[in-house]
């Protein structure tokens, strides 16, 4: 399996519901490094997994929809604990939609899967992986 990873970052504010979250139940900020990995079994006709420039551009577009937002105030996330794991899935699903619409080029339609990893710090991160 071949893979290409591109990186961006987001800064958000949010709070959580539930005792398990302790002090994070209060409104707080989070900064995440965001890695999006695109996988495929065979390279495309140009011998690439995906156009890195387009992948970087589309990841940037997806994270810009979340960046500098209080997710508690966003209608898409009303009543949802926007955990790191959950946000990784949101970003992966939004990238998958862009691939399906052709935003990453025709060659990207051969991508078999995406994984998105959000790094909360140098010692903790969470990922979501999905097939296409």
TITOR-696043 format. One line per field, with one value per residue: residue number from 1; residue in three letters; x, z, y of N, C-alpha, C, O in turn. Coordinates in pm, whole numbers, plus 50000, padded with zeros to 5 digits. Layout:
k: c(NUM, ...)
r: c(ALA, ...)
nx: c(X, ...)
nz: c(Z, ...)
ny: c(Y, ...)
cax: c(X, ...)
caz: c(Z, ...)
cay: c(Y, ...)
cx: c(X, ...)
cz: c(Z, ...)
cy: c(Y, ...)
ox: c(X, ...)
oz: c(Z, ...)
oy: c(Y, ...)
//
This chain:
k: c(1, 2, 3, 4, 5, 6, 7, 8, 9, 10, 11, 12, 13, 14, 15, 16, 17, 18, 19, 20, 21, 22, 23, 24, 25, 26, 27, 28, 29, 30, 31, 32, 33, 34, 35, 36, 37, 38, 39, 40, 41, 42, 43, 44, 45, 46, 47, 48, 49, 50, 51, 52, 53, 54, 55, 56, 57, 58, 59, 60, 61, 62, 63, 64, 65, 66, 67, 68, 69, 70, 71, 72, 73, 74, 75, 76, 77, 78, 79, 80, 81, 82, 83, 84, 85, 86, 87, 88, 89, 90, 91, 92, 93, 94, 95, 96, 97, 98, 99, 100, 101, 102, 103, 104, 105, 106, 107, 108, 109, 110, 111, 112, 113, 114, 115, 116, 117, 118, 119, 120, 121, 122, 123, 124, 125, 126, 127, 128, 129, 130, 131, 132)
r: c(UNK, UNK, UNK, UNK, UNK, UNK, UNK, UNK, UNK, UNK, UNK, UNK, UNK, UNK, UNK, UNK, UNK, UNK, UNK, UNK, UNK, UNK, UNK, UNK, UNK, UNK, UNK, UNK, UNK, UNK, UNK, UNK, UNK, UNK, UNK, UNK, UNK, UNK, UNK, UNK, UNK, UNK, UNK, UNK, UNK, UNK, UNK, UNK, UNK, UNK, UNK, UNK, UNK, UNK, UNK, UNK, UNK, UNK, UNK, UNK, UNK, UNK, UNK, UNK, UNK, UNK, UNK, UNK, UNK, UNK, UNK, UNK, UNK, UNK, UNK, UNK, UNK, UNK, UNK, UNK, UNK, UNK, UNK, UNK, UNK, UNK, UNK, UNK, UNK, UNK, UNK, UNK, UNK, UNK, UNK, UNK, UNK, UNK, UNK, UNK, UNK, UNK, UNK, UNK, UNK, UNK, UNK, UNK, UNK, UNK, UNK, UNK, UNK, UNK, UNK, UNK, UNK, UNK, UNK, UNK, UNK, UNK, UNK, UNK, UNK, UNK, UNK, UNK, UNK, UNK, UNK, UNK)
nx: c(50085, 50061, 50124, 50050, 50104, 49970, 49988, 49832, 49691, 49465, 49287, 49070, 48779, 48599, 48371, 48299, 48048, 47984, 48105, 48343, 48513, 48612, 48779, 48767, 48510, 48445, 48454, 48722, 49034, 49184, 49460, 49540, 49763, 49710, 49709, 49661, 49629, 49655, 49574, 49659, 49655, 49784, 49990, 49887, 49844, 50043, 50229, 50186, 50035, 49848, 49791, 50000, 49991, 49718, 49602, 49699, 49585, 49308, 49284, 49349, 49128, 48920, 48993, 48987, 48721, 48671, 48856, 48951, 48702, 48432, 48329, 48109, 47919, 47859, 47622, 47638, 47751, 47592, 47507, 47690, 47973, 48269, 48510, 48859, 48882, 48631, 48645, 48852, 48722, 48522, 48680, 48803, 48576, 48483, 48696, 48677, 48434, 48514, 48700, 48530, 48384, 48571, 48762, 49027, 49139, 49121, 49282, 49280, 49056, 49117, 49202, 49214, 49170, 49150, 49319, 49294, 49474, 49474, 49683, 49709, 49908, 50264, 50263, 50015, 49756, 49490, 49318, 49130, 49025, 48918, 48760, 48738)
nz: c(50000, 49911, 50037, 50103, 50299, 50415, 50590, 50823, 51042, 51315, 51521, 51780, 51987, 52249, 52456, 52683, 52762, 53046, 53320, 53288, 53152, 53325, 53411, 53148, 53083, 53097, 52886, 52660, 52484, 52197, 52010, 51719, 51536, 51214, 51035, 50722, 50562, 50260, 50093, 49864, 49661, 49414, 49222, 49046, 48693, 48670, 48845, 49115, 49442, 49512, 49403, 49566, 49606, 49553, 49750, 49983, 49953, 49963, 50216, 50365, 50302, 50421, 50697, 50740, 50764, 51023, 51177, 51425, 51548, 51781, 51857, 52000, 51931, 51671, 51435, 51313, 51510, 51732, 52055, 52059, 52174, 52084, 52051, 52011, 51861, 51735, 51579, 51406, 51247, 51129, 50967, 50798, 50667, 50535, 50363, 50207, 50075, 49912, 49749, 49613, 49467, 49288, 49350, 49414, 49183, 48894, 48916, 49187, 49239, 49257, 49512, 49798, 50068, 50354, 50624, 50913, 51143, 51446, 51631, 51958, 52128, 52180, 52293, 52273, 52061, 51820, 51586, 51283, 51051, 50724, 50459, 50104)
ny: c(49882, 50216, 50548, 50893, 51175, 51479, 51793, 52017, 52265, 52337, 52567, 52565, 52627, 52474, 52282, 52012, 51767, 51574, 51389, 51246, 51411, 51599, 51900, 51988, 52020, 52279, 52571, 52572, 52608, 52450, 52338, 52175, 51971, 51856, 51568, 51428, 51130, 50965, 50667, 50407, 50111, 50081, 50297, 50596, 50686, 50873, 50789, 50853, 50886, 51080, 51414, 51617, 51893, 51955, 51794, 51916, 52170, 52109, 51988, 52214, 52375, 52230, 52231, 52503, 52559, 52496, 52626, 52864, 52870, 52852, 52556, 52476, 52658, 52609, 52504, 52246, 52092, 52089, 51997, 51787, 51611, 51727, 51562, 51478, 51244, 51237, 51473, 51404, 51215, 51376, 51547, 51356, 51250, 51478, 51527, 51295, 51342, 51553, 51424, 51248, 51433, 51517, 51708, 51662, 51581, 51361, 51132, 51083, 50941, 50677, 50633, 50434, 50460, 50681, 50831, 51028, 51212, 51377, 51567, 51632, 51704, 51664, 51418, 51295, 51183, 51131, 50922, 50862, 50627, 50552, 50372, 50427)
cax: c(50000, 50131, 50055, 50101, 50046, 49986, 49967, 49785, 49659, 49345, 49271, 48926, 48733, 48486, 48356, 48245, 47949, 48012, 48204, 48469, 48596, 48667, 48781, 48741, 48368, 48440, 48503, 48868, 49088, 49270, 49532, 49572, 49827, 49620, 49771, 49569, 49703, 49580, 49634, 49612, 49738, 49863, 50005, 49807, 49919, 50159, 50311, 50166, 49915, 49758, 49861, 50026, 49943, 49573, 49569, 49727, 49484, 49177, 49290, 49341, 48990, 48839, 49022, 48950, 48581, 48669, 48959, 48911, 48559, 48384, 48248, 47983, 47826, 47839, 47503, 47674, 47801, 47502, 47482, 47787, 48108, 48362, 48636, 48963, 48846, 48517, 48690, 48928, 48622, 48462, 48775, 48817, 48454, 48477, 48794, 48621, 48336, 48588, 48755, 48418, 48342, 48678, 48845, 49168, 49176, 49069, 49367, 49248, 48943, 49172, 49243, 49138, 49137, 49204, 49321, 49321, 49526, 49482, 49783, 49677, 50037, 50371, 50248, 49879, 49687, 49382, 49302, 49015, 49059, 48801, 48777, 48664)
caz: c(50000, 49904, 50109, 50106, 50410, 50416, 50726, 50847, 51183, 51349, 51657, 51807, 52125, 52272, 52590, 52681, 52862, 53107, 53428, 53242, 53096, 53432, 53387, 53007, 53067, 53077, 52756, 52653, 52349, 52157, 51883, 51668, 51408, 51142, 50928, 50638, 50486, 50149, 50063, 49748, 49635, 49294, 49186, 48929, 48567, 48688, 48950, 49244, 49519, 49495, 49382, 49699, 49610, 49567, 49881, 50081, 49933, 50009, 50362, 50415, 50289, 50522, 50832, 50752, 50805, 51168, 51242, 51501, 51577, 51902, 51801, 52075, 51866, 51532, 51422, 51279, 51628, 51844, 52145, 52034, 52231, 51970, 52094, 51909, 51775, 51654, 51481, 51304, 51156, 51054, 50864, 50700, 50587, 50447, 50256, 50120, 49991, 49812, 49653, 49531, 49378, 49193, 49389, 49421, 49050, 48850, 48968, 49328, 49250, 49287, 49652, 49866, 50205, 50414, 50770, 50964, 51280, 51513, 51738, 52064, 52184, 52138, 52357, 52261, 51935, 51790, 51442, 51224, 50919, 50650, 50319, 50004)
cay: c(50000, 50344, 50654, 51029, 51250, 51625, 51844, 52153, 52278, 52413, 52616, 52569, 52631, 52384, 52227, 51877, 51728, 51445, 51391, 51187, 51517, 51682, 52045, 52018, 52051, 52424, 52617, 52577, 52607, 52338, 52352, 52042, 51942, 51767, 51490, 51352, 51031, 50907, 50537, 50331, 49992, 50104, 50437, 50634, 50690, 50961, 50728, 50920, 50850, 51194, 51540, 51671, 52030, 51953, 51737, 52021, 52274, 52062, 51978, 52351, 52422, 52161, 52279, 52644, 52562, 52473, 52706, 52983, 52861, 52787, 52448, 52472, 52750, 52568, 52419, 52107, 52021, 52115, 51885, 51679, 51624, 51733, 51503, 51468, 51132, 51279, 51571, 51332, 51157, 51486, 51590, 51247, 51243, 51595, 51503, 51191, 51410, 51632, 51329, 51201, 51543, 51541, 51823, 51622, 51533, 51231, 51025, 51059, 50849, 50545, 50624, 50328, 50497, 50803, 50838, 51162, 51211, 51506, 51565, 51729, 51745, 51575, 51287, 51242, 51207, 51037, 50904, 50794, 50574, 50506, 50329, 50505)
cx: c(50089, 50054, 50128, 50030, 50074, 49942, 49916, 49761, 49528, 49352, 49122, 48902, 48615, 48480, 48293, 48139, 47988, 48125, 48340, 48566, 48652, 48663, 48755, 48592, 48349, 48494, 48656, 48911, 49171, 49334, 49575, 49658, 49738, 49697, 49663, 49652, 49610, 49651, 49574, 49708, 49830, 49875, 49922, 49897, 50041, 50254, 50305, 50042, 49808, 49846, 49878, 49976, 49792, 49531, 49590, 49621, 49349, 49174, 49279, 49199, 48901, 48867, 48987, 48804, 48566, 48758, 48902, 48761, 48538, 48288, 48116, 47876, 47796, 47720, 47534, 47712, 47713, 47479, 47580, 47917, 48207, 48501, 48735, 48928, 48733, 48560, 48774, 48833, 48558, 48553, 48792, 48695, 48443, 48579, 48741, 48518, 48405, 48651, 48645, 48373, 48452, 48773, 48994, 49215, 49123, 49150, 49334, 49131, 48988, 49218, 49152, 49096, 49206, 49214, 49357, 49363, 49532, 49576, 49747, 49804, 50142, 50358, 50108, 49818, 49580, 49364, 49169, 49055, 48933, 48838, 48700, 48599)
cz: c(50000, 49986, 50092, 50220, 50392, 50553, 50724, 50998, 51199, 51495, 51679, 51955, 52135, 52419, 52576, 52788, 52915, 53207, 53385, 53192, 53200, 53397, 53241, 52979, 53049, 52938, 52762, 52507, 52324, 52023, 51841, 51543, 51342, 51030, 50854, 50550, 50384, 50108, 49937, 49722, 49516, 49269, 49063, 48805, 48573, 48796, 49082, 49312, 49496, 49470, 49519, 49711, 49628, 49704, 49991, 50074, 49990, 50160, 50423, 50409, 50396, 50661, 50849, 50793, 50957, 51244, 51305, 51527, 51717, 51853, 51875, 52008, 51722, 51521, 51392, 51401, 51751, 51925, 52132, 52108, 52116, 52015, 51978, 51810, 51680, 51545, 51371, 51201, 51070, 50939, 50758, 50610, 50491, 50335, 50157, 50025, 49880, 49707, 49558, 49431, 49277, 49229, 49398, 49289, 49021, 48907, 49112, 49345, 49275, 49431, 49724, 50006, 50248, 50564, 50808, 51110, 51330, 51632, 51839, 52126, 52131, 52200, 52341, 52127, 51915, 51638, 51407, 51084, 50853, 50509, 50229, 49905)
cy: c(50123, 50448, 50787, 51100, 51398, 51675, 51987, 52163, 52353, 52456, 52634, 52594, 52536, 52347, 52089, 51860, 51591, 51453, 51338, 51295, 51613, 51829, 52082, 52036, 52202, 52457, 52628, 52575, 52484, 52372, 52212, 52052, 51838, 51700, 51413, 51260, 50966, 50778, 50477, 50216, 50010, 50255, 50469, 50639, 50780, 50911, 50803, 50864, 50954, 51316, 51606, 51815, 52037, 51898, 51841, 52131, 52231, 52040, 52117, 52406, 52359, 52217, 52426, 52660, 52546, 52571, 52833, 52986, 52806, 52679, 52431, 52558, 52714, 52474, 52272, 52024, 52042, 51988, 51769, 51711, 51615, 51689, 51501, 51357, 51170, 51376, 51506, 51271, 51265, 51528, 51483, 51240, 51360, 51585, 51399, 51252, 51488, 51541, 51283, 51306, 51580, 51654, 51789, 51562, 51394, 51115, 50988, 50963, 50706, 50529, 50525, 50369, 50624, 50779, 50981, 51149, 51354, 51490, 51674, 51785, 51649, 51435, 51226, 51281, 51102, 51036, 50842, 50752, 50523, 50464, 50424, 50410)
ox: c(50182, 49933, 50249, 49908, 50186, 49867, 49951, 49807, 49485, 49415, 49055, 48994, 48539, 48571, 48241, 48141, 48020, 48228, 48442, 48687, 48732, 48559, 48723, 48552, 48249, 48570, 48712, 48832, 49222, 49270, 49638, 49631, 49695, 49745, 49583, 49736, 49501, 49773, 49456, 49827, 49943, 49780, 49889, 50014, 50133, 50349, 50406, 49956, 49693, 49962, 49779, 49923, 49743, 49437, 49508, 49573, 49283, 49073, 49208, 49156, 48816, 48773, 48959, 48766, 48462, 48736, 48816, 48700, 48617, 48176, 48020, 47757, 47716, 47716, 47464, 47707, 47756, 47438, 47556, 47964, 48227, 48597, 48698, 48944, 48738, 48517, 48768, 48861, 48540, 48508, 48795, 48709, 48400, 48553, 48759, 48514, 48358, 48656, 48665, 48329, 48430, 48857, 49078, 49320, 49085, 49093, 49358, 49109, 48906, 49268, 49030, 48996, 49305, 49128, 49440, 49296, 49587, 49551, 49753, 49808, 50113, 50433, 50084, 49826, 49578, 49391, 49104, 49112, 48850, 48934, 48608, 48531)
oz: c(50080, 50002, 50071, 50236, 50359, 50624, 50637, 51073, 51108, 51579, 51607, 52038, 52039, 52496, 52470, 52891, 52837, 53182, 53438, 53189, 53166, 53357, 53212, 52866, 52993, 52880, 52855, 52419, 52416, 51934, 51918, 51454, 51407, 50939, 50915, 50472, 50418, 50090, 49907, 49755, 49516, 49294, 48984, 48811, 48492, 48834, 49152, 49249, 49465, 49511, 49580, 49815, 49710, 49765, 50082, 50177, 50058, 50224, 50521, 50501, 50454, 50735, 50961, 50851, 51013, 51363, 51248, 51528, 51765, 51811, 51819, 52027, 51656, 51591, 51440, 51398, 51863, 51872, 52188, 52105, 52058, 52016, 51862, 51689, 51560, 51430, 51255, 51081, 50950, 50825, 50639, 50488, 50377, 50223, 50037, 49907, 49766, 49589, 49436, 49321, 49191, 49147, 49391, 49285, 49111, 48941, 49154, 49454, 49310, 49468, 49712, 50058, 50189, 50623, 50743, 51189, 51264, 51722, 51808, 52169, 52046, 52164, 52391, 52085, 51982, 51570, 51490, 51009, 50918, 50450, 50273, 49812)
oy: c(50134, 50437, 50792, 51086, 51438, 51607, 52067, 52077, 52425, 52391, 52709, 52585, 52520, 52377, 52054, 51927, 51501, 51516, 51380, 51273, 51701, 51881, 52197, 52064, 52246, 52380, 52685, 52543, 52421, 52429, 52140, 52133, 51743, 51768, 51342, 51307, 50919, 50777, 50494, 50223, 49961, 50330, 50379, 50601, 50767, 50981, 50815, 50803, 50922, 51320, 51648, 51854, 52116, 51948, 51853, 52179, 52309, 52068, 52136, 52475, 52426, 52247, 52470, 52762, 52578, 52596, 52900, 53093, 52724, 52710, 52378, 52535, 52781, 52373, 52183, 51902, 52014, 51885, 51662, 51824, 51509, 51766, 51519, 51375, 51141, 51364, 51548, 51273, 51245, 51542, 51514, 51225, 51344, 51630, 51413, 51217, 51489, 51576, 51280, 51272, 51664, 51692, 51879, 51498, 51320, 51011, 50875, 50910, 50621, 50423, 50532, 50318, 50669, 50714, 51046, 51083, 51443, 51411, 51793, 51901, 51565, 51344, 51116, 51396, 50998, 51135, 50777, 50830, 50458, 50514, 50493, 50455)
//
